[in-house]
C-alpha cells in the first residue's frame, strides 16, 4: 500500500463513516481489506483503491466501509451499565411512565446483537410488570452483515460463554445445528435497521433510553459533538444516554449532564423533549 493509497482510504472512511484512522494504521487497513480485495478478484489494496477512485461500484464502497467497522461485542459487556439499568434507570422510568405505560429504547451501535438482547433479557428477567407495557426497541448499525447476524440471533459456544449467565442461556436460547439461537419471541422484540450515524436519524422518533456505547471513540471531536447534540434532541427530558466506559460528553457537548455521582458513562439531556 502506497502512502497515497493510505491517505485516500483515510479520507474515504472519514467521509463515509466518520471513522478517523489517524497515522500509522496501515497494518489495520491491510488486515481488513486484503481479504476483501482478493474475494473481489483484485490483487491487492492498491488495486482496490484504484477501483474506489473510479466511483463506479457503490457496492465496493459499502463493502470497504463495512470491512473497517469494528464489531467487537459480547453479552453483558462491561456489566455496570446493565446493573444501573436494573437498579436505577428502569425503576425511575417505570414510575415516570406509569400512566402511558410505554418505553422506547435505541441501541445505536448494535453490532451482531449481543447488546440489544442483553437489554431485553434484563427487562424480562427483572421487570415482569412490563409484560403488558408497549416496549419498542430499535437497534441500528452501519454494517449490514452484522445486522443480518443479529437478526438471526445465532451465536457460537465461545460467544455465549462470554458474559452470558448459564441460566439466561437455558431460558432464552435454544441449541440448533448452527449454534445457540435466541428464541424467536426475544428476537421479535428488536427492530433492526441499517443506519449510518453521520446521516439524519431523527426519523427514529423520541426515546427514553439510548445506548450508544463504544462507537464515538472512533470519531473526531466535532463529529462526536454533532451526533451527541442530535441524540439529545431525541431523548425525553428525563431519558438516559449510556456511553462506553472509555467515552464521555465532558468537553465535547453541553447537551448532556451526568446522571449522578459514580455514574460517569450515564447522562441526562440538559434539554430534551417533554416526558410523557
C-alpha positions as CSV (number, residue, x, y, z in Angstrom):
1,X,0.0,0.0,0.0
2,X,1.4,3.4,-1.0
3,X,1.2,6.5,1.2
4,X,-1.2,7.9,-1.4
5,X,-3.4,4.8,-1.1
6,X,-3.4,5.2,2.7
7,X,-4.3,8.9,2.5
8,X,-7.1,8.2,0.1
9,X,-8.6,5.4,2.3
10,X,-8.3,7.6,5.4
11,X,-10.2,10.4,3.7
12,X,-12.8,8.0,2.2
13,X,-13.5,6.3,5.6
14,X,-13.8,9.6,7.4
15,X,-16.4,10.9,4.9
16,X,-18.3,7.6,4.5
17,X,-18.5,6.5,8.2
18,X,-16.8,9.1,10.4
19,X,-14.0,6.7,11.2
20,X,-10.9,8.6,12.0
21,X,-7.9,6.4,11.3
22,X,-5.0,8.8,12.0
23,X,-1.4,7.9,11.1
24,X,0.2,4.5,11.4
25,X,-2.8,2.2,10.8
26,X,-1.6,0.7,7.5
27,X,-1.5,-2.8,9.2
28,X,-5.2,-2.5,10.1
29,X,-6.2,-1.4,6.6
30,X,-4.3,-4.3,5.1
31,X,-5.6,-6.9,7.5
32,X,-9.2,-5.9,6.8
33,X,-9.0,-5.0,3.1
34,X,-6.7,-7.6,1.6
35,X,-9.3,-10.4,2.1
36,X,-11.9,-8.1,0.6
37,X,-9.8,-7.2,-2.4
38,X,-8.9,-10.9,-3.1
39,X,-12.5,-12.0,-2.8
40,X,-13.4,-9.3,-5.3
41,X,-10.9,-10.6,-7.8
42,X,-8.3,-7.9,-7.1
43,X,-4.6,-8.4,-6.5
44,X,-4.1,-6.1,-3.6
45,X,-5.2,-3.0,-1.7
46,X,-3.7,-0.7,-4.3
47,X,-6.0,-2.2,-7.0
48,X,-8.9,-1.9,-4.6
49,X,-8.1,1.8,-4.2
50,X,-7.9,2.3,-7.9
51,X,-11.4,0.9,-8.3
52,X,-12.7,3.1,-5.5
53,X,-11.3,6.1,-7.1
54,X,-13.3,5.4,-10.2
55,X,-16.5,5.6,-8.1
56,X,-18.3,3.1,-10.4
57,X,-19.2,0.5,-7.8
58,X,-21.2,1.6,-4.8
59,X,-21.3,-1.9,-3.5
60,X,-17.5,-1.9,-3.3
61,X,-17.5,1.4,-1.4
62,X,-20.1,0.0,1.0
63,X,-18.0,-3.2,1.5
64,X,-14.9,-1.3,2.3
65,X,-16.7,0.8,4.9
66,X,-18.3,-2.3,6.5
67,X,-14.9,-4.1,6.5
68,X,-13.4,-1.3,8.5
69,X,-16.3,-1.2,11.0
70,X,-15.3,-2.7,14.4
71,X,-17.9,-5.2,15.6
72,X,-16.4,-6.3,18.8
73,X,-19.1,-7.0,21.4
74,X,-20.3,-9.5,23.9
75,X,-23.3,-10.3,26.2
76,X,-23.4,-8.1,29.3
77,X,-20.3,-6.2,28.1
78,X,-18.8,-4.2,31.0
79,X,-21.7,-5.3,33.2
80,X,-22.0,-1.9,35.1
81,X,-24.5,-0.3,32.6
82,X,-26.8,-3.2,32.9
83,X,-26.7,-3.2,36.6
84,X,-27.5,0.5,36.5
85,X,-30.4,-0.2,34.1
86,X,-31.8,-2.7,36.5
87,X,-31.2,-0.8,39.8
88,X,-31.8,2.8,38.8
89,X,-32.8,3.7,35.3
90,X,-35.8,1.3,34.8
91,X,-37.3,1.8,38.2
92,X,-37.2,5.6,37.7
93,X,-38.7,5.3,34.2
94,X,-41.4,2.8,35.3
95,X,-42.6,5.3,37.9
96,X,-42.5,8.2,35.5
97,X,-44.3,6.3,32.7
98,X,-46.9,4.5,34.8
99,X,-49.7,6.4,33.0
100,X,-48.6,6.0,29.4
101,X,-47.1,2.5,30.0
102,X,-44.8,3.0,27.1
103,X,-41.0,2.8,26.8
104,X,-38.7,3.3,23.8
105,X,-35.1,2.1,23.5
106,X,-32.5,2.7,20.9
107,X,-29.2,0.7,20.7
108,X,-27.2,2.9,18.3
109,X,-24.3,0.5,17.7
110,X,-26.0,-2.9,17.8
111,X,-23.2,-4.9,16.0
112,X,-24.1,-8.6,16.0
113,X,-26.9,-8.2,18.5
114,X,-25.5,-9.1,21.9
115,X,-26.2,-5.8,23.5
116,X,-29.9,-5.5,22.4
117,X,-30.6,-9.0,23.5
118,X,-28.8,-8.3,26.8
119,X,-31.1,-5.3,27.5
120,X,-34.2,-7.3,26.6
121,X,-33.2,-10.2,28.8
122,X,-32.6,-7.8,31.7
123,X,-36.0,-6.3,31.2
124,X,-37.8,-9.6,31.1
125,X,-35.9,-11.2,33.9
126,X,-36.3,-8.3,36.4
127,X,-39.4,-6.4,35.4
128,X,-42.3,-8.7,34.8
129,X,-44.7,-5.8,35.4
130,X,-43.6,-4.5,31.9
131,X,-45.1,-7.5,30.2
132,X,-48.2,-5.6,29.3
133,X,-46.4,-2.3,28.5
134,X,-45.7,-1.2,25.0
135,X,-41.9,-1.7,24.7
136,X,-40.3,-0.5,21.5
137,X,-36.7,-1.4,20.8
138,X,-34.8,-0.2,17.8
139,X,-31.3,-1.4,17.1
140,X,-29.1,0.1,14.4
141,X,-25.7,-0.4,12.9
142,X,-23.7,0.6,9.8
143,X,-22.7,-2.9,8.9
144,X,-25.3,-5.0,7.0
145,X,-23.5,-8.3,7.7
146,X,-23.5,-7.7,11.4
147,X,-27.2,-6.8,11.4
148,X,-28.0,-10.0,9.5
149,X,-26.3,-12.0,12.2
150,X,-28.1,-10.0,14.9
151,X,-31.5,-10.7,13.3
152,X,-30.7,-14.4,13.0
153,X,-29.5,-14.4,16.6
154,X,-27.2,-17.4,16.3
155,X,-24.0,-17.5,18.4
156,X,-21.1,-19.8,18.9
157,X,-20.3,-21.6,22.1
158,X,-17.5,-19.2,22.7
159,X,-19.8,-16.2,22.2
160,X,-22.4,-17.4,24.7
161,X,-19.7,-18.2,27.2
162,X,-18.5,-14.5,27.2
163,X,-20.5,-12.9,30.0
164,X,-23.9,-14.7,29.5
165,X,-25.1,-16.4,32.7
166,X,-25.9,-20.1,32.2
167,X,-29.5,-19.6,33.4
168,X,-30.1,-17.0,30.7
169,X,-28.6,-19.3,28.1
170,X,-31.0,-22.1,29.1
171,X,-34.0,-19.8,29.3
172,X,-33.7,-17.5,26.3
173,X,-31.7,-19.7,23.8
174,X,-32.2,-23.0,22.1
175,X,-29.4,-25.2,20.6
176,X,-29.5,-25.6,16.8
177,X,-27.2,-27.3,14.3
178,X,-25.8,-23.8,13.6
179,X,-25.2,-22.8,17.2
180,X,-27.1,-21.3,20.1
181,X,-30.1,-19.2,18.8
182,X,-32.0,-16.6,20.6
183,X,-35.6,-17.7,20.9
184,X,-38.0,-16.2,18.4
185,X,-40.1,-14.2,20.9
186,X,-37.0,-12.4,22.1
187,X,-35.7,-11.8,18.5
188,X,-39.1,-10.4,17.6
189,X,-38.7,-7.8,20.3
190,X,-36.0,-6.0,18.4
191,X,-36.4,-3.9,15.2
192,X,-33.1,-4.0,13.4
193,X,-32.3,-1.2,10.9
194,X,-29.2,-0.2,9.0
195,X,-28.1,3.3,9.9
196,X,-25.0,5.5,9.5
197,X,-24.7,7.8,12.5
198,X,-23.4,10.5,10.2
199,X,-26.9,10.6,8.5
200,X,-30.1,12.1,9.8
201,X,-31.6,9.7,12.3
202,X,-34.5,12.0,13.6
203,X,-36.9,9.7,11.7
204,X,-36.5,7.2,14.5
205,X,-38.5,9.3,16.9
206,X,-38.2,10.0,20.6
207,X,-36.6,7.7,23.2
208,X,-36.5,7.1,26.9
209,X,-33.1,5.3,26.7
210,X,-30.3,5.4,24.2
211,X,-27.4,3.1,24.3
212,X,-24.5,4.5,22.2
213,X,-21.6,2.5,23.6
214,X,-18.1,2.1,22.2
215,X,-18.7,3.8,18.9
216,X,-18.0,7.5,19.5
217,X,-14.3,6.7,20.3
218,X,-13.7,6.2,16.6
219,X,-14.9,9.7,15.6
220,X,-13.3,13.1,15.5
221,X,-14.3,15.6,18.2
222,X,-16.6,17.7,16.0
223,X,-18.4,14.5,14.8
224,X,-18.9,13.3,18.3
225,X,-20.4,16.6,19.3
226,X,-22.8,16.7,16.3
227,X,-24.0,13.1,17.0
228,X,-24.5,13.8,20.7
229,X,-26.4,17.0,20.1
230,X,-28.8,15.3,17.7
231,X,-29.3,12.4,20.2
232,X,-30.1,14.9,23.0
233,X,-32.9,16.3,20.9
234,X,-34.3,12.7,20.6
235,X,-34.3,11.9,24.3
236,X,-37.2,12.6,26.7
237,X,-36.2,15.3,29.2
238,X,-35.8,12.5,31.9
239,X,-34.4,10.0,29.5
240,X,-30.9,8.4,29.6
241,X,-27.9,8.2,27.4
242,X,-25.4,5.4,28.1
243,X,-21.9,5.6,26.6
244,X,-19.0,3.2,26.8
245,X,-16.7,3.1,29.8
246,X,-14.0,5.0,27.8
247,X,-16.3,7.6,26.4
248,X,-17.6,10.9,27.8
249,X,-19.5,14.0,26.8
250,X,-17.4,16.2,29.0
251,X,-15.6,18.8,27.0
252,X,-17.5,17.7,23.9
253,X,-21.1,18.6,24.2
254,X,-23.2,20.7,26.6
255,X,-26.4,18.8,25.6
256,X,-25.9,16.3,28.5
257,X,-25.2,16.2,32.2
258,X,-24.1,13.3,34.4
259,X,-26.9,11.3,35.8
260,X,-25.3,11.2,39.2
261,X,-22.1,10.6,41.2
262,X,-20.3,7.5,40.2
263,X,-22.2,7.1,37.0
264,X,-19.6,8.5,34.7
265,X,-20.9,6.9,31.5
266,X,-24.6,7.7,32.1
267,X,-26.1,11.0,31.1
268,X,-29.4,13.0,31.1
269,X,-30.2,15.6,28.5
270,X,-29.9,19.2,29.5
271,X,-33.0,19.9,27.5
272,X,-34.7,17.0,25.7
273,X,-38.3,16.7,24.7
274,X,-41.1,16.7,27.3
275,X,-41.5,13.5,29.2
276,X,-44.7,11.6,28.7
